[in-house]
């Protein structure tokens, strides 16, 4: 039996598969590493800049939806920006959001790609991460939206329904304000938000364990880098993966958070 035609066919199939794989890689890297961002308001010596990030993970859409909702309200003059400047990034991980996946091939988990030291080589950074870091340096406060798969107070291991500030006075002050504004409209105790703090704030945990709990920091995340560089920042984890809460509920919570921060800075 002549095996040569069979071998040739197998080699052709392997070649086509490799070509297709490489093409997909170039396509994902080219398309999915683009980052759309929108500036509202003016940059002046007295104005503050607030950076609002949504959708760094594609299966966590509530922050993105709240950002788009506010952008639309501004565009139709339902909301007016009187002071400050806002940088909206509704789709940090656009391709993953379109696919409703945490991450996509060839890009990976964007929230595990941030530096863990202030001395890093920019050429080693993912293009999206590099752009976010540039915007962070322009900003006075940062909101970073995520969604957990459960409720923190149920003690299942999920950090859904938590607020995690960096170790700055403003971050902690705003975390308290956000906590109050969110929880006053939540009637079920297990769904209420908790503030996660580092060991620096152990006294808060000791004095008010219902409100505060210990944060378990994760290297290479945006929160880790923001804390390292002493940015004013809060990480928000609504409870929403797998639609354990209605998207409208989570979007409303995200909008409450945005409004709390913008009102704190007298933006409206």
C-alpha positions in Angstrom: 0.0 0.0 0.0 1.3 3.5 -1.0 1.3 5.7 2.2 2.8 8.7 0.5 -0.6 10.4 -0.5 -1.9 9.9 3.1 1.3 11.4 4.6 1.0 14.4 2.2 -2.6 14.9 3.2 -1.7 14.8 6.9 1.1 17.2 6.4 -1.2 19.6 4.5 -3.7 19.5 7.2 -1.1 20.2 9.9 0.3 23.1 7.8 -3.2 24.6 7.3 -3.9 24.2 11.0 -0.6 26.0 12.0 -1.3 28.8 9.4 -4.8 29.2 10.8 -3.5 29.3 14.4 -0.8 31.9 13.6 -3.4 34.0 11.7 -5.8 33.9 14.7 -2.9 34.9 16.9 -2.0 37.9 14.8 -5.7 38.8 14.4 -6.4 38.7 18.2 -3.2 40.6 19.0 -4.0 43.3 16.4 -7.7 43.8 17.1 -8.0 42.9 20.7 -5.0 44.9 22.0 -6.7 48.1 20.9 -8.1 50.3 23.7 -10.9 52.8 23.3 -11.1 55.7 25.8 -13.1 58.9 26.0 -12.3 62.2 27.6 -15.1 64.3 29.1 -14.5 67.7 30.7 -11.4 69.8 30.7 -7.9 69.4 32.0 -7.0 72.5 34.0 -4.6 73.3 36.9 -7.6 73.1 39.3 -9.6 70.3 37.8 -9.3 66.7 39.0 -9.2 63.8 36.6 -11.2 60.6 37.4 -10.4 57.4 35.5 -13.2 54.9 35.3 -12.4 51.4 34.0 -14.8 48.7 33.0 -14.6 45.2 31.5 -11.0 44.2 32.2 -12.6 40.7 32.4 -15.0 39.9 29.6 -17.6 38.0 31.8 -17.9 41.0 34.1 -20.0 43.6 32.2 -21.8 45.7 34.8 -19.1 48.4 35.0 -19.0 48.7 31.3 -22.8 49.1 31.1 -22.8 51.8 33.8 -20.0 53.7 32.1 -21.9 53.7 28.7 -25.1 54.7 30.5 -23.4 57.8 32.0 -21.7 58.7 28.8 -25.0 58.6 27.1 -26.6 60.8 29.8 -23.8 63.3 29.3 -24.2 63.2 25.5 -27.9 64.0 25.7 -27.4 66.7 28.4 -29.2 64.7 31.0 -26.1 65.0 33.1 -23.7 68.0 32.9 -20.0 68.0 33.8 -19.4 71.2 35.6 -15.9 70.6 36.9 -13.1 68.2 36.4 -12.3 65.7 33.7 -13.4 62.1 33.3 -11.6 59.4 31.4 -14.0 56.6 30.5 -12.7 53.2 29.4 -15.8 51.1 29.0 -14.1 48.2 27.2 -10.7 47.4 28.7 -11.0 43.9 27.3 -13.2 44.5 24.2 -12.9 41.0 22.6 -13.5 39.2 25.8 -16.6 41.3 26.5 -17.9 40.5 23.1 -17.4 36.8 23.8 -18.6 37.0 27.4 -15.3 35.3 28.4 -12.9 36.2 31.2 -10.1 36.3 28.7 -9.3 35.5 25.1 -6.5 33.5 23.5 -3.2 35.2 22.7 -4.1 38.1 25.1 -4.7 36.3 28.4 -5.8 37.7 31.7 -5.2 41.4 31.5 -5.5 41.7 35.3 -2.4 39.6 35.8 -0.1 41.6 33.6 0.6 44.7 35.6 4.1 45.4 37.0 4.9 44.4 40.6 7.7 47.0 40.8 8.1 50.6 39.8 11.2 49.7 37.9 10.0 47.8 34.8 10.7 47.7 31.1 7.8 49.3 29.2 8.6 47.1 26.2 7.6 44.1 28.3 4.1 45.4 29.0 0.9 44.4 27.2 -0.2 47.4 25.0 -3.5 47.8 26.9 -1.7 47.7 30.3 0.8 50.3 29.0 -2.0 52.7 28.0 -3.9 52.2 31.3 -0.7 53.1 33.3 -0.3 56.3 31.2 -3.9 57.2 32.0 -3.4 56.4 35.7 -0.5 58.8 35.8 -2.8 61.5 34.6 -5.5 60.7 37.1 -6.4 61.9 40.7 -8.7 58.9 41.3 -9.4 55.6 39.7 -12.4 53.3 39.8 -11.8 49.7 38.6 -14.9 47.6 38.1 -15.0 43.8 38.4 -17.7 41.2 39.2 -17.4 38.2 41.6 -19.2 34.9 41.3 -20.7 35.0 44.7 -21.3 37.1 47.8 -18.4 37.8 50.2 -20.5 37.6 53.3 -21.6 34.0 52.4 -17.9 33.0 53.0 -17.7 30.8 49.9 -14.4 32.3 48.8 -15.8 34.8 46.4 -15.0 38.5 46.8 -18.2 39.6 45.1 -19.8 42.6 46.8 -16.6 44.1 48.1 -14.8 47.4 47.9 -11.0 47.4 48.1 -9.2 50.7 48.4 -5.5 51.4 48.1 -3.7 52.6 51.3 -4.3 56.3 50.8 -6.5 58.6 52.9 -8.8 59.6 50.0 -9.2 56.0 48.8 -10.3 54.9 52.3 -12.6 58.0 52.7 -14.3 57.2 49.4 -14.6 53.5 50.2 -16.6 54.5 53.3 -18.9 56.8 51.3 -19.4 54.1 48.6 -20.1 51.5 51.3 -22.8 53.7 52.9 -24.5 54.7 49.6 -24.6 51.1 48.4 -25.7 49.3 51.5 -28.5 51.7 52.5 -30.6 50.3 49.6 -29.6 46.6 50.1 -32.1 44.8 52.4 -30.6 41.3 52.5 -27.6 41.2 54.8 -25.6 38.6 52.8 -25.7 40.8 49.7 -24.3 43.9 51.5 -20.9 45.1 50.6 -17.7 44.7 52.7 -14.6 46.9 52.6 -11.4 44.8 52.2 -8.3 46.5 53.7 -4.6 45.6 54.1 -2.9 44.8 57.4 -2.2 48.5 57.9 -5.8 48.9 58.9 -6.2 45.9 61.2 -7.7 48.1 63.8 -10.7 48.8 61.5 -11.3 45.1 61.2 -11.0 44.6 65.0 -13.4 47.4 65.8 -16.0 46.8 63.0 -15.7 43.3 61.6 -19.1 43.5 59.9 -17.9 46.4 57.7 -14.2 45.6 57.2 -12.3 42.4 56.4 -8.7 41.5 55.5 -7.7 41.9 51.8 -5.7 39.2 50.2 -3.6 41.1 47.7 -2.8 39.4 44.3 0.4 40.3 42.5 0.3 41.5 38.9 -3.2 43.0 39.3 -4.1 46.6 38.7 -4.9 47.0 42.4 -1.5 45.7 43.4 0.2 48.2 41.1 -2.0 51.1 42.1 -1.2 50.4 45.8 2.5 50.2 45.0 2.4 53.6 43.3 0.2 55.1 46.0 -2.7 55.9 43.6 -6.1 57.0 44.9 -8.0 54.0 43.8 -10.9 51.6 44.6 -11.4 48.1 43.3 -15.1 47.3 43.0 -16.4 43.7 42.9 -20.2 43.6 42.3 -21.8 40.1 42.5 -22.7 39.1 39.0 -20.8 36.4 37.2 -23.2 33.8 35.8 -25.9 36.4 36.4 -26.3 35.5 40.1 -27.9 39.0 40.2 -29.8 40.8 37.5 -27.5 42.9 35.3 -29.7 45.9 35.9 -29.1 45.6 39.7 -25.4 45.4 39.3 -25.4 48.3 36.8 -27.3 50.4 39.2 -24.8 49.6 41.9 -21.9 50.6 39.6 -23.7 53.8 38.7 -24.1 54.6 42.4 -20.4 54.1 42.9 -19.5 56.4 40.0 -21.9 59.1 41.2 -20.5 58.9 44.7 -17.0 59.5 43.5 -17.9 62.2 41.0 -20.1 64.0 43.6 -17.2 63.8 46.1 -15.1 65.8 43.6 -17.9 68.2 42.8 -18.0 67.0 39.2 -21.7 67.4 38.5 
